[in-house]
Amino acid sequence: MNDDFAILFGYLTGTGGFVLIMMTMFWGADSFISKQGRERLVGVISNYEKGGFQRVLPDVLKVIRRYFPGRHALGTYLPNVLLLSALSLAAVNFVYWTNTGGFQNQFATGASTRVFLSQLVFDGLLKVFIVNCIAMLAYESYITRIASFGLVGCLGLVMMDVVLRLGLFLLVSAVIWSGFVAIFGSFQGDFQSAYEALPQTVRGATSFGNLTGTYIYANAIGALPMLLVVTLRILSLSPGITGFVRGALFWLPWREKPLRFLLIVTCLLIGLFGFLTAQAMAALVVASPP
């Protein structure tokens, strides 16, 4: 019971810090959209304008196609996904560093610094980049069809993305760790030890218990474009849900700063990603042989 409480407490404090960082990152997001765009978002959030979501959707698709065009323009897609992955990893690492006592002691020597940076780049950034590259390929297709989704369909889309990203994360982790075993002799040169360590490592990571936590939450930020549209769609579907969310976040000026409001709600959904990942990893650890 104490172990479960420690995991839950770590998750809550880690995710709370993560959401605060995300809020800071997007606090001025409304300055990047037009007055007309803000008015359309307010129309959706306030539920006074029927069909408001359909009016906003073309603008969202335009942004997605410009910055993340997928296989249609890899020369634009890959650098932008890499930039998103790097910024996500940098933001979440700040949470890890502030929650880890004595973290600076790990850099007592130049060799320690090089080892850490190598791990961060060749394990962390590479992992987040590959998962984002694959998972985000389908986002334009998802967003194009989301106007026909109901509440169940939207929640199903979130769950599908969680499962896809989790599966990709575990698969890419296993491949990269196998490379570490083969090239550097990590895990005492034993492939089986590397595979057995993966579920427990990821479970601890969901509460920022180790550096892999930064990779998981950075991976979750990659879902931001899709989750933002899902959030907007859910709010457009149900006045009851919209009223509850506005009441819970009463301190946010949603009429003046609608994009900030939406992004903070979306950050809470990204926190849900961490919770679902934690539960999946807990089940996987229980099912794993001792």
Buried (B, 14 or more C-beta within 10 A) or exposed (E): EEEEEEBEEBBEBBBEBBBEBBBEBBEEBBEEBEEEBBEBBBBBBBBEBEEBBEEBBEBBBEEBBEBBBBEEEEEBBEEBBBEBBBEBBBBBBBBBEEBBEEEEEEBEEEEEEEEBEEBBEEBBBBBBBBBBBBBBBBBBEBBEEBBEBEEEBBEEBBEEBBEBBBEBBBEBBBEBBBBBBEEEEBBEEEEEEBBBEBBBBBBBBBBBBBBBBBBBBBBBBBBBBBBBBBBBBBBBBBEEBBEEBBEEEEEBEBBEBBBBBBBBBBBBBBBBBBBBBBEBBBEBBEEEEE
